[in-house]
């Protein structure tokens, strides 16, 4: 089906300690709307399968004091390359 599995790793640091990570794999960058697909990820590691396209992905880290920070990346997944038969016949 042309799905590509991507591994994401988030690492946050805080003197209070990290409470959890939240992931939004369809982040609305224009309106800055964060709607997590995955909430309360304790490890900061996720795997997700994507079709070809461009995606905006956000991860939010929340520490034990309730402070939070969001990082956003754009991900481009190229489609499957199929070789076309050559029009030239062997000589």
C-alpha positions in Angstrom: 0.0 0.0 0.0 3.0 2.3 0.0 3.0 2.9 3.8 6.2 4.0 5.4 6.8 3.4 9.1 8.6 6.2 10.9 10.0 6.2 14.4 9.8 9.4 16.4 11.9 10.1 19.6 11.3 13.1 21.8 13.6 14.0 24.7 12.8 16.7 27.2 14.7 18.0 30.2 13.4 19.6 33.4 14.7 19.8 36.9 11.2 18.8 38.0 11.3 15.7 35.7 9.2 14.9 32.7 5.6 13.8 33.3 4.6 12.8 29.8 4.7 13.5 26.1 1.7 14.1 23.8 1.7 13.6 20.0 -0.3 15.3 17.3 0.3 13.7 13.9 -2.0 16.1 12.1 -1.0 19.4 13.7 -2.8 22.5 12.4 0.2 24.8 12.1 -1.8 27.7 10.7 -4.1 28.0 13.7 -1.7 26.5 16.2 -4.3 23.9 17.3 -2.9 21.0 19.2 -5.2 17.9 19.2 -3.1 15.0 20.4 -3.6 11.5 18.8 -1.5 10.1 21.7 -1.7 11.4 25.2 0.4 10.4 28.2 3.3 8.8 26.4 5.9 8.2 29.2 8.8 7.1 26.9 8.8 9.8 24.2 8.9 7.2 21.5 6.3 6.5 18.8 5.9 4.6 15.6 3.5 5.8 12.9 2.8 4.7 9.3 2.3 7.3 6.6 1.3 7.3 3.0 3.2 9.6 0.6 2.5 13.3 1.4 3.5 16.2 3.6 2.7 16.1 7.3 2.9 18.6 10.2 3.7 16.8 13.4 3.8 18.3 16.9 5.0 16.8 20.2 4.3 18.5 23.5 6.3 17.7 26.6 4.9 18.4 30.1 7.0 18.3 33.2 6.0 17.5 36.8 5.4 21.2 37.6 2.9 21.5 34.7 5.2 23.5 32.4 4.9 22.5 28.7 6.7 23.1 25.4 5.7 22.2 21.9 8.1 21.3 19.0 6.8 21.1 15.4 8.3 19.4 12.4 7.2 19.0 8.8 7.7 15.5 7.3 7.7 14.7 3.6 7.2 11.1 2.6 8.0 10.4 -1.0 5.9 8.0 -3.0 7.0 4.6 -4.3 9.2 5.0 -7.3 8.3 2.6 -10.1 10.7 2.0 -13.0 9.1 2.5 -16.4 10.0 0.1 -19.2 12.5 1.5 -21.7 11.2 2.4 -25.1 14.5 1.4 -26.6 15.0 -2.1 -27.9 18.4 -3.8 -27.6 20.6 -3.4 -30.7 
